[in-house]
Amino acid sequence: MSLRSTRVDHHGTPCTLLHGEGGASALVALHGAHVLSWISADGRERLFLGQRACYDEGAAIRGGVPVIFPQFAGRGPLRKHGFARTLPWRFVGADERAVFELDSGPATASWPHAFTVRLYIRLDATTLDLELEVDNNGSSGFAFTAALHTYLAVDALDTTTLHGLRDCRYEDSANGGAILRQEDELLRFDGEVDRIYSSPSRSIELRDGPRRTTIGQRGFADTVVWNPGSALAASIGDLAPDEYRRFVCVEAGQVLQPVQLVPGGRWSGAQHLR
Ligand SMILES: O=P(O)(O)OC[C@H]1O[C@@H](O)[C@H](O)[C@@H](O)[C@@H]1O
């Protein structure tokens, strides 16, 4: 089914509202091609968006799905999580999927490579599929890291668990980058959690009371799981008190092994939410 799109504003920032099957919708800001809202056909908002999120030019919006490119976190010389989430993208159009695009033009001052990044969005009654595609249009290779930094909304963090990561190795960013292996079937959130799991082989499931979200990915090698916990959350200016209890980030990422993209090369990775 073709997606219908309408142009709307959200807190003064231009957005594309995508209408899917059965009343499902996704709201996407051109600022960062940032998915701000995903409502499945059952009427449920599936993404967290901070009340204090800042939509100013150059700002990073707290919540939704920030597109992280070409640098994950502080793993390189650029600003944290790179520039793609803070630049204006172009809405190319929508048929079975919607397409948003960013060219290297606005970024050449900080990163001297010729590229095109696209975000493809598919939406049906119960699923949201996000695919990130990177083209190297230049005459020399470049390396990058990337992620779809999805903030999944939860009703109550204390009773939320994440399943499917048993036996996976992870780098524990909240613990000096220690390399550990998860022994338990489920992960609970009773303090800061900031982990980069390498190559999880199964899809994972977020359980929040009776609500379930299944998260799958392809192309991306890593899965990042993040919640700041109460102490760190108190130092994050654009998070309202206690808002950290309303989300868990489960991110499809290419973090531990940067992609080396040859001239004319193309890379893509996707996250699938149901
Ligand atoms: O506050 P930011 O820049 O959006 O980053 C949020 C978090 O993003 C996660 O992906 C990182 O693993 C965390 O270390 C980081 O704190």
The ligand as a Tripos MOL2 file, in Angstrom:
@<TRIPOS>MOLECULE
LIG
   16    16     1     0     0
SMALL
NO_CHARGES

@<TRIPOS>ATOM
      1 O1         22.7160   12.6820   24.8320 O.co2     1 LIG1
      2 P1         23.0020   12.1080   23.4670 P.3       1 LIG1
      3 O2         24.1170   12.8340   22.7650 O.co2     1 LIG1
      4 O3         21.7780   12.0470   22.6190 O.co2     1 LIG1
      5 O4         23.5070   10.6410   23.6970 O.3       1 LIG1
      6 C1         22.7180    9.7560   24.4070 C.3       1 LIG1
      7 C2         23.3650    8.3880   24.5740 C.3       1 LIG1
      8 O5         23.3890    7.7370   23.3300 O.3       1 LIG1
      9 C3         23.7400    6.3640   23.4120 C.3       1 LIG1
     10 O6         23.7130    5.8190   22.1390 O.3       1 LIG1
     11 C4         25.1270    6.2380   23.9780 C.3       1 LIG1
     12 O7         25.4430    4.8650   24.1160 O.3       1 LIG1
     13 C5         25.2100    6.9510   25.3110 C.3       1 LIG1
     14 O8         26.5340    6.8860   25.8060 O.3       1 LIG1
     15 C6         24.7650    8.3900   25.1500 C.3       1 LIG1
     16 O9         24.8140    9.0540   26.3860 O.3       1 LIG1
@<TRIPOS>BOND
     1     1     2 2
     2     2     3 1
     3     2     4 1
     4     2     5 1
     5     5     6 1
     6     6     7 1
     7     7     8 1
     8     7    15 1
     9     8     9 1
    10     9    10 1
    11     9    11 1
    12    11    12 1
    13    11    13 1
    14    13    14 1
    15    13    15 1
    16    15    16 1
@<TRIPOS>SUBSTRUCTURE
     1 LIG1         1 GROUP 0 **** ****
